[in-house]
């Protein structure tokens, strides 16, 4: 979807009607592809085995009534009018809710949080505060903060929802494409079409996943027209069937028919709810894709286009079936039977395209949510490729893409029928909705500061509806529902093992960090020869001196003249503004030339490449040196070991601050020469580096010398020092801990990407040092 020109890092509060309609139009292709293809398989899954269509029409009327009220209460009332308001600075999804809660109740899964992070603009935006107005809210907040078990339960709940979304990324392409291809059954016998549907569906799925690395921006302009054409087709066919076969079918919208349906079918009717819930497959995408659009645009698209089109489509199918009690074969009770014969082939082609678009949306969403998990330390490092420099959020993860493809093909070949796929997909969908309902009830109390009564009403009303569907799906465990449970269990184990190992590794770093007194005892030379260059020591610590540095000083005869302890960390907000990117401070006295730089990123931020990041890093340190005032404590955060950190933006945001020029860069566009003062190195190097600083305020001689030394070091080059950790469980640890650390975490560390990939560090200037961590 080409979102250039309308995608924003920070949503605009008041959009023009033209912008709103443009966003609403584009959201049809990105958000509603999955939801709009549900008429392909809902009735077929519902009538697969548990209930049968009879001449009284009570079954079909009951199913239509359930579909209508389910679409009305869950996607329309719950998501459009309530859940969409719980955005995290414009971002949505399960992790957005968890991020929102973690900022209010301080239950974040990130170990290296700082008080300075709470000063970020997006941390306190949109009324986000750290205290609750209600007595119960304050009590709940303190309870969550005191009990680590409750924090783990909240994290696991969020991870379960995330894992089910990933499972949906496997199941949705399979059932959507297979159901679309099932239209071929009308032109051949039942025995023949089984040998055609599966190969054709597999070819389409392979083609779909093979195209992922190109990005969707190349064909994204086709997404909205395809979905709009599909919605027009199903609604038009629905209107035709209503007037052609049964104009009185609207009576089935009465909730009374739900009661009659359950009274007649009893257990079979309850079990068939697992097929009915498929009508809201894709509803979660309205919330998950909120970051690409505005709330109002998504509401307009669903309320005025998608919702009425789906209702007409389901009513049309019900009207047709109500007058065709004896279908030639039970397997032909699907969507295509109600399509007029003359237009079946064009509708089949449009359905396949719509299924591909819907599958594309869930695959892209799976990439995004895994990136969020990785950023927040809940998933191993993966290679993330940004397929478009202009469109926000378009990424491609090779490992995940091919894993999804293999699992998707396995599901398609293994099941070979809509019934089992529907059972599997239904459980994944309803589990995500249950998790959202639970997290939303906490958001209502902790974030919105509403009464506990309102939160309980929300939880009981929507939770009871979803629990009913969940029980109907869970009872089909042996008939396909075990697939999302198995997939989610595997991903949950991977996520929790990685999170646990990462947390224990950070605890070890904190416990073994070197005291500032040891550093002071070494003197400005650190007891070794200081050679030209900048040494970047990557660490997870936000304060103190990492043990790896003492390892270097003890075993090496020389080290760089400028040392930077670099911490690249994620914070529980979607975006960090460039002007708030860096926290810079000193480690020890000035003459030691030791600095700490903390680069902060949100879970939706794009990490810059190594060259641009190096420039921003050096400029942030130079700006810190220039603007440092011993008597000034504004914008400073006092941290451990008497370190003071100040917020410094990237070089592109410091228009009035210090700038860096490499080689023959032209600074004529930045400011006039009368307003700038150049600091040059004393000797002319091979690669010329210069800092350009404003004349006012005047900087002192010590700062000039320090900047000169920083320039000389930058000219000599930068070296990245990373710790290559081998984490082992301590002696005497429990068998479970040994399995988790020595087997699980070690396997993930060796088979996934290393930190150099995640940090975009050039391999030629990287030095990895092996260390054993006994946690």
Rosetta blueprint (number, residue, H / E / L):
1 X L
2 X L
3 X L
4 X L
5 X L
6 X L
7 X L
8 X L
9 X L
10 X L
11 X L
12 X L
13 X L
14 X L
15 X L
16 X L
17 X H
18 X H
19 X H
20 X H
21 X H
22 X H
23 X H
24 X H
25 X H
26 X H
27 X H
28 X H
29 X H
30 X H
31 X L
32 X L
33 X H
34 X H
35 X H
36 X H
37 X L
38 X H
39 X H
40 X H
41 X L
42 X H
43 X H
44 X H
45 X H
46 X H
47 X L
48 X L
49 X L
50 X L
51 X L
52 X L
53 X L
54 X L
55 X L
56 X L
57 X L
58 X H
59 X H
60 X H
61 X H
62 X H
63 X H
64 X H
65 X H
66 X H
67 X H
68 X H
69 X H
70 X H
71 X H
72 X H
73 X H
74 X H
75 X H
76 X H
77 X H
78 X H
79 X H
80 X H
81 X H
82 X L
83 X H
84 X H
85 X H
86 X L
87 X L
88 X E
89 X L
90 X L
91 X E
92 X L
93 X L
94 X H
95 X H
96 X H
97 X H
98 X H
99 X H
100 X H
101 X H
102 X H
103 X H
104 X H
105 X H
106 X L
107 X L
108 X L
109 X L
110 X L
111 X L
112 X L
113 X L
114 X L
115 X H
116 X H
117 X H
118 X H
119 X H
120 X L
121 X L
122 X L
123 X L
124 X L
125 X H
126 X H
127 X H
128 X L
129 X L
130 X L
131 X L
132 X L
133 X L
134 X L
135 X H
136 X H
137 X H
138 X H
139 X H
140 X H
141 X H
142 X H
143 X H
144 X H
145 X H
146 X H
147 X L
148 X H
149 X H
150 X H
151 X H
152 X H
153 X H
154 X H
155 X H
156 X H
157 X H
158 X H
159 X H
160 X H
161 X H
162 X H
163 X H
164 X H
165 X H
166 X H
167 X H
168 X H
169 X H
170 X H
171 X H
172 X H
173 X H
174 X H
175 X H
176 X H
177 X H
178 X H
179 X H
180 X H
181 X H
182 X H
183 X H
184 X H
185 X H
186 X H
187 X H
188 X L
189 X L
190 X H
191 X H
192 X H
193 X H
194 X H
195 X H
196 X H
197 X H
198 X H
199 X H
200 X H
201 X H
202 X H
203 X H
204 X H
205 X H
206 X H
207 X H
208 X H
209 X H
210 X H
211 X L
212 X H
213 X H
214 X H
215 X L
216 X H
217 X H
218 X H
219 X L
220 X L
221 X H
222 X H
223 X H
224 X H
225 X H
226 X H
227 X H
228 X H
229 X H
230 X H
231 X H
232 X H
233 X H
234 X H
235 X H
236 X H
237 X H
238 X H
239 X H
240 X H
241 X H
242 X H
243 X H
244 X H
245 X H
246 X L
247 X H
248 X H
249 X H
250 X H
251 X H
252 X H
253 X H
254 X L
255 X L
256 X H
257 X H
258 X H
259 X H
260 X H
261 X H
262 X H
263 X H
264 X H
265 X H
266 X L
267 X H
268 X H
269 X H
270 X H
271 X H
272 X L
273 X H
274 X H
275 X H
276 X H
277 X H
278 X H
279 X H
280 X H
281 X L
282 X L
283 X L
284 X H
285 X H
286 X H
287 X H
288 X H
289 X L
290 X H
291 X H
292 X H
293 X L
294 X L
295 X H
296 X H
297 X H
298 X H
299 X H
300 X H
301 X H
302 X H
303 X H
304 X H
305 X H
306 X H
307 X H
308 X H
309 X H
310 X H
311 X H
312 X H
313 X H
314 X H
315 X H
316 X H
317 X H
318 X H
319 X H
320 X H
321 X H
322 X H
323 X L
324 X L
325 X L
326 X L
327 X L
328 X L
329 X L
330 X H
331 X H
332 X H
333 X L
334 X L
335 X H
336 X H
337 X H
338 X H
339 X L
340 X L
341 X H
342 X H
343 X H
344 X H
345 X H
346 X H
347 X H
348 X H
349 X H
350 X H
351 X H
352 X H
353 X H
354 X H
355 X H
356 X H
357 X H
358 X H
359 X H
360 X H
361 X H
362 X H
363 X H
364 X H
365 X H
366 X H
367 X H
368 X H
369 X H
370 X H
371 X H
372 X H
373 X H
374 X H
375 X H
376 X L
377 X L
378 X L
379 X L
380 X L
381 X L
382 X L
383 X L
384 X L
385 X E
386 X E
387 X L
388 X L
389 X L
390 X L
391 X L
392 X L
393 X L
394 X L
395 X E
396 X E
397 X L
398 X H
399 X H
400 X H
401 X H
402 X H
403 X H
404 X H
405 X H
406 X H
407 X H
408 X H
409 X H
410 X H
411 X H
412 X H
413 X H
414 X H
415 X H
416 X L
417 X L
418 X H
419 X H
420 X H
421 X H
422 X H
423 X H
424 X H
425 X H
426 X H
427 X H
428 X H
429 X H
430 X H
431 X H
432 X H
433 X H
434 X H
435 X H
436 X H
437 X H
438 X H
439 X H
440 X H
441 X H
442 X H
443 X H
444 X H
445 X H
446 X H
447 X L
448 X L
449 X L
450 X L
451 X L
452 X H
453 X H
454 X H
455 X H
456 X H
457 X H
458 X H
459 X H
460 X H
461 X H
462 X H
463 X H
464 X H
465 X H
466 X H
467 X H
468 X H
469 X H
470 X H
471 X H
472 X H
473 X H
474 X H
475 X L
476 X L
477 X H
478 X H
479 X H
480 X L
481 X L
482 X H
483 X H
484 X H
485 X H
486 X H
487 X H
488 X H
489 X H
490 X H
491 X H
492 X H
493 X H
494 X H
495 X H
496 X H
497 X H
498 X H
499 X H
500 X H
501 X H
502 X H
503 X H
504 X H
505 X H
506 X H
507 X H
508 X H
509 X H
510 X H
511 X H
512 X L
513 X L
514 X E
515 X L
516 X H
517 X H
518 X H
519 X H
520 X H
521 X H
522 X H
523 X L
524 X L
525 X L
526 X L
527 X L
528 X L
529 X E
530 X E
531 X E
532 X E
533 X E
534 X E
535 X E
536 X E
537 X E
538 X E
539 X L
540 X L
541 X L
542 X L
543 X L
544 X L
545 X E
546 X L
547 X H
548 X H
549 X H
550 X H
551 X H
552 X H
553 X H
554 X H
555 X H
556 X L
557 X L
558 X E
559 X E
560 X E
561 X E
562 X E
563 X E
564 X E
565 X E
566 X E
567 X E
568 X E
569 X E
570 X E
571 X E
572 X L
573 X L
574 X L
575 X L
576 X L
577 X L
578 X H
579 X H
580 X H
581 X L
582 X E
583 X E
584 X E
585 X E
586 X E
587 X L
588 X L
589 X L
590 X H
591 X H
592 X H
593 X L
594 X E
595 X E
596 X E
597 X E
598 X E
599 X E
600 X E
601 X E
602 X E
603 X L
604 X L
605 X L
606 X L
607 X L
608 X L
609 X L
610 X H
611 X H
612 X H
613 X H
614 X H
615 X H
616 X H
617 X H
618 X H
619 X H
620 X H
621 X H
622 X H
623 X H
624 X H
625 X H
626 X H
627 X H
628 X L
629 X L
630 X L
631 X L
632 X L
633 X L
634 X L
635 X L
636 X E
637 X E
638 X E
639 X L
640 X H
641 X H
642 X H
643 X L
644 X E
645 X E
646 X E
647 X E
648 X E
649 X L
650 X L
651 X L
652 X L
653 X L
654 X L
655 X L
656 X L
657 X L
658 X L
659 X E
660 X E
661 X E
662 X E
663 X L
664 X L
665 X L
666 X L
667 X L
668 X L
669 X L
670 X L
671 X L
672 X L
673 X H
674 X H
675 X H
676 X E
677 X E
678 X E
679 X E
680 X L
681 X L
682 X L
683 X L
684 X L
685 X L
686 X L
687 X L
688 X L
689 X E
690 X E
691 X E
692 X E
693 X E
694 X E
695 X L
696 X L
697 X L
698 X L
699 X L
700 X L
701 X H
702 X H
703 X H
704 X H
705 X H
706 X H
707 X H
708 X H
709 X H
710 X H
711 X H
712 X H
713 X H
714 X H
715 X H
716 X H
717 X L
718 X E
719 X E
720 X E
721 X E
722 X E
723 X E
724 X E
725 X E
726 X E
727 X E
728 X E
729 X L
730 X L
731 X L
732 X L
733 X L
734 X L
735 X H
736 X H
737 X H
738 X H
739 X H
740 X H
741 X H
742 X H
743 X H
744 X H
745 X H
746 X H
747 X H
748 X H
749 X H
750 X H
751 X H
752 X L
753 X L
754 X L
755 X H
756 X H
757 X H
758 X H
759 X L
760 X L
761 X L
762 X L
763 X H
764 X H
765 X H
766 X E
767 X E
768 X E
769 X E
770 X E
771 X E
772 X E
773 X E
774 X E
775 X L
